[in-house]
Amino acid sequence: MGDTTMKVDSETRDRFAALAAARGQSVRAYLAELAIEEENQFKLRKATQVFREVTTKEGIAEAFDAAFPDDAPTTAPARRRAARGRAA
């Protein structure tokens, strides 16, 4: 991969340098790691949003359990039995 030059103000450059030094990294290594971390956080936020949208749909848990009966949590039946036992 080739190198490129980015222009930032000296205050930003100094902040990056200080952060990199605190981690024992070069600015290049720090920025590369920072980019990966930010990409991962973006993907995680998006996945969380989609997860929340999907899990609020009526019957989704039951449909999932029906589609993947062998993958159902082992604690779920115990919770259901316990809930029924308390209601009785």
C-alpha positions as CSV (number, residue, x, y, z in Angstrom):
1,M,0.0,0.0,0.0
2,G,1.4,3.4,-0.9
3,D,1.8,6.3,1.4
4,T,-0.1,9.6,1.2
5,T,0.0,12.9,2.9
6,M,-2.8,14.5,4.9
7,K,-2.8,18.1,6.0
8,V,-4.0,18.8,9.5
9,D,-3.5,21.8,11.7
10,S,-0.5,21.7,14.1
11,E,-2.8,21.4,17.1
12,T,-4.4,18.2,15.7
13,R,-1.0,16.8,14.7
14,D,0.3,17.4,18.2
15,R,-2.7,15.7,19.8
16,F,-2.3,12.7,17.5
17,A,1.4,12.6,18.4
18,A,0.7,12.8,22.1
19,L,-1.9,10.0,21.9
20,A,0.3,7.8,19.9
21,A,3.3,8.3,22.2
22,A,1.1,7.5,25.2
23,R,0.4,4.1,23.6
24,G,4.0,3.6,22.6
25,Q,3.1,3.8,18.9
26,S,4.0,5.9,15.9
27,V,1.4,8.3,14.6
28,R,1.1,6.1,11.5
29,A,0.4,3.0,13.6
30,Y,-2.0,4.9,15.9
31,L,-4.0,6.3,13.0
32,A,-4.2,2.9,11.3
33,E,-5.5,1.4,14.6
34,L,-7.8,4.3,15.1
35,A,-9.3,3.9,11.7
36,I,-10.0,0.2,12.3
37,E,-11.5,0.9,15.7
38,E,-13.8,3.5,14.2
39,E,-14.9,1.2,11.4
40,N,-15.7,-1.5,13.9
41,Q,-17.7,0.9,16.1
42,F,-19.6,2.1,13.0
43,K,-20.5,-1.5,12.1
44,L,-21.4,-2.3,15.7
45,R,-23.8,0.7,15.9
46,K,-25.4,-0.3,12.6
47,A,-25.8,-4.0,13.7
48,T,-27.2,-2.8,17.0
49,Q,-29.8,-0.6,15.2
50,V,-30.8,-3.5,12.9
51,F,-31.0,-5.9,15.9
52,R,-33.3,-3.6,17.8
53,E,-35.5,-3.1,14.8
54,V,-35.8,-6.9,14.2
55,T,-36.3,-7.9,17.8
56,T,-39.2,-5.6,18.3
57,K,-41.3,-7.3,15.6
58,E,-44.2,-9.4,16.9
59,G,-43.4,-13.1,17.1
60,I,-39.8,-12.9,16.1
61,A,-38.5,-14.9,19.1
62,E,-41.0,-17.6,18.5
63,A,-40.2,-17.7,14.8
64,F,-36.4,-17.9,15.5
65,D,-37.0,-20.8,18.0
66,A,-39.1,-22.6,15.5
67,A,-36.5,-22.2,12.7
68,F,-33.6,-23.2,15.0
69,P,-35.0,-25.6,17.6
70,D,-31.6,-27.1,18.4
71,D,-30.1,-23.6,19.1
72,A,-32.6,-22.5,21.7
73,P,-31.0,-21.4,24.9
74,T,-31.0,-24.1,27.5
75,T,-32.1,-21.7,30.3
76,A,-35.3,-20.5,28.4
77,P,-37.4,-23.6,29.3
78,A,-36.4,-23.4,32.9
79,R,-37.4,-19.8,33.0
80,R,-40.8,-20.6,31.4
81,R,-41.4,-23.4,33.9
82,A,-40.4,-21.2,36.8
83,A,-42.7,-18.4,35.6
84,R,-45.6,-20.9,35.2
85,G,-44.9,-22.3,38.7
86,R,-45.1,-18.8,40.3
87,A,-48.3,-18.0,38.5
88,A,-50.0,-21.2,39.7
